[in-house]
Amino acid sequence: MNISLYIITLLLLGASAWRDKMKTKKALKKAWKAFENILPQFLGVIVLVGLMMAIFDAEFISKLIGDQSGPLGVVLSALVGSITLIPGFIAFPTAAILLSNGAGYTQIAAFVSSLMMVGVMTLPIEIQYFGKKMAFSRNLLAFLFSFLVALIVGKVAGGLWL
Amino acid sequence: MAIIKRYRFFLITCTAFLLLWIINQELGRKALLVTGYSLKEMILIIPPIFILLGLLDVWVPRETMMTYMGDHSGIKGVFLAFFIGSAAAGPLYGAFPIAAVFMKKGVKFSNVLIFIGAWSTTKIPMFLFELSSLGARFAVTRLLVDIPGIFLMATFLSKQLSKNEIQSLYAKAETL
C-alpha cells in the first residue's frame, strides 16, 4: 500500500515539475509548511501512543476483552477500542484470535468499530483541524455508533439474525 | 517561548515517558519500541500525503473543487467524498490535513465529514483484510451498517455547528 502511494506521489510530482517548476516549488513549500504546522501535535501523539500501548499491549487487550461477556464486556471493548491505536494488520488478526478463544462477536465488533472510528489519542491532532467542539462531537457520536454496529454485527455474525 | 508553547503537549508526553522509564524500565522500553514503530509509520506515510496535498492545493483550482464537492455539488460530491476516503491508505490522522485542504478549497462541510468517516472505516484494502481475518458475515455486515452510518453522522454533525462556527473552521484551514 505504501509503495503505490509513493509511486503515485512521485509520478504526480514529476508531471507537476515537467509542467511548471515554479508551481511545483510552491506545492512543496506548502507541503512543508502544512507539515511543520502540525508537527508538534504529531510528535506528542506518537509518544502518547507509545506510552498507552506499552500498557495496553495485545496481551492486556486480550485479557480485558476475552474474559468479559455481556453488556459490560461490550462497553469495555468499545472503550478499549477508543483509546487504543493499532494498525489494521495487527488488529484484525488479534480480533480473530480473540474470537477463536471464545470472545463474543458483539464485543469484537464493538472493539473493531471503535478502534477505527474513535481516536481519543489522536484528539490533539483532530482538534487542531476541526476545533474542540467538532472533534469531541465526532468522537462521541462515533463511540455511540459503535454500539449499534456491535449489536447488529454481533447478531448477524453470531448467526442469530439472517 | 513560542516554541515551548507550541511543543507543550510533546514536552508533557516526554516527561511522562521519562517518569514511566524511572518507575518501570521494562514498560519504558516497550513504550520506546511502540513510539519508534509509530514514528517509522509516520515518516513513511506522512511525506507523500503532504506532498500530494501541496500539489492538490497548487494545481486544482478552488472553482473546480467547488463544482465537484462544494455546497451545490449534490450527490456527486457525496459520492466523491466517500470514494476518495475509501480509496485512501494510512491511519486516520493522515486524513485530517487532507480535510483541511478540502475546506480551503470550499468543499462542503458535510462532504468533508463523509470523507473522514469513509477514511476511518470503509477503506478498501482494510476491508479485504477484515474479510479474510474475521469472515464475510462480520466484514460485510459491518460495511453495510457503516455506509449509512457515515452519511447519517456527517449530516448530524454538520448540523451541530452554526454557519459562523463552520466559517471560522474554514478560515482557520486557510492558515494551516
Interface residues (C-beta under 8 A of the other chain):
Chain A: M1 N2 S4 L5 Y6 I8 T9 L12 L13 S16 K23 T24 K26 A27 L28 K29 K30 A31 W32 A34 F35 N37 I38 P40 Q41 F42 L43 G44 V45 I46 V47 L48 V49 G50 L51 M53 A54 I55 D57 L85 P87 G88 F89 F92 P93 A95 A96 L99 Y105 I108 A109 V112 S113 M116 M117 G119 T122 P124 I125 E126 Q128 Y129 F130 G131 K133 M134 S137 R138 L141 A142 F145 L148 V149 I152 V153 V156 A157 G159
Chain B: R6 Y7 R8 F9 F10 I12 T13 C14 A16 F17 L20 L27 G28 K30 A31 L32 L33 V34 T35 G36 S38 L39 E41 M42 L44 I45 I46 P47 P48 I49 F50 I51 L52 L53 G54 L55 D57 V58 W59 A89 G90 P91 L92 Y93 F96 P97 A99 A100 V101 L113 I116 G117 S120 T121 K123 P125 M126 F129 E130 S133 L134 G135 R137 F138 T141 R142 V145 D146 G149 M153 F156 L157 Q160 L161 E165 S168 L169 K172 A173 L176
